[in-house]
């Protein structure tokens, strides 16, 4: 016994050479190590709850719609004097990838699509400058060009609601007005960017002009148009195909409340007597008959069958960039609940046809479930290979690593979406490697006869330091395989960017967690084997 004690006193302490051993040595008896572990778990949980959740990753897509109106011009004229010259000028803008032009009666539209990754503000400013510099290229009578930027976050709704009525006698304008009232309140919710109504028919006064009577009074459609414009807030250009010598004028507003307000418009004077509009036209209050766009819905019945097609109005809600789709969609649903009685009184029902918030929330919850399931499977496997104590140690490191990854993603302005979740699942099988390697080497040292005389702290530090260099190189090699994905361009590069952003962070975090917490927990949970080591 005395001889064995002398040998232990003469044992030379292990000299730490790698960062793995230095981290193990610095934290193995540090009282703040446990506090750090708890802090990491809390930090990750808060990041999981605070991070915005959405269906798709955020992508920077820049583009602009340039709309130029030339009243009275045909589609062929618009193409020649508006669209083609505008397309040539758009090609001069730096960063433009594709240009699409559309010509129709009275209006021309040119869409300038920029390369993926181009800054939205800079791209829109370039288009605006180019249009203003060449505004003299448009013919006389052209209205000021309208530039409408493209925004993928606003253009793609996260919630769509279809409103319909089973009452066939319900006026379509009544349905539209009811949805319009709801739209006004939903649009005021926090982080709601744009709301829009699809498939509805607005209330308007329609003027059906009798061409024969116009000839009798020696009048023209231009005179009718000028007379109405003098009273109305907005009247369209009159150059459309007519049926039965009649023409409809759109959306007459402002000083008009009833049909009589329009009927009594004085359009001209003949032999000293005024000529009123009702003498040459029929005025009715109805819907926008020039709008041929309608949408329908089939409602499922209790017996499993579907109802015939019912006219419906769809309300779309888009969110601001980087905001939480789950919170916004929940707020929209709560707002709808306030209008249940109002809709019921008008015989209107609704169905939510799209809810990205619910889908994103379900995806995140499913990820958490699969992560827990994967951790349990790993723990069971390690119980049979190394032992239950070693299994518990490795299992505890997994949520710590994910917590660090989530928190770094939150600081980087990322959101939780299906690609971010895929990155976490991809890294799950890799982030336990370092902890398993460390605990396996500690297990080997504990069962080695040469380690019987070593102190437990020294054994843990030596076992961690031994595999540090090889583990670092192996992890670095895996990280390097992810780096090229970061430089992929185009739409695919933007879509897959969360993978090269999150997987390397998870792997680096796995190294630090393995070197710090694995020896710390092992020295407290593992014991030397009893009996003869040989």
Beta strands, then each sheet from edge to edge (+ up, - down):
strand 1: 63-69
strand 2: 96-104
strand 3: 107-114
strand 4: 146-149
strand 5: 159-164
strand 6: 192-198
strand 7: 203-209
strand 8: 266-270
strand 9: 273-276
strand 10: 281-287
strand 11: 295-297
strand 12: 310-319
strand 13: 349-355
sheet 1: 2+ 3- 1+ 4-
sheet 2: 6+ 12- 5+ 13-
sheet 3: 6+ 12- 11+
sheet 4: 7+ 10-
sheet 5: 8+ 9-
end
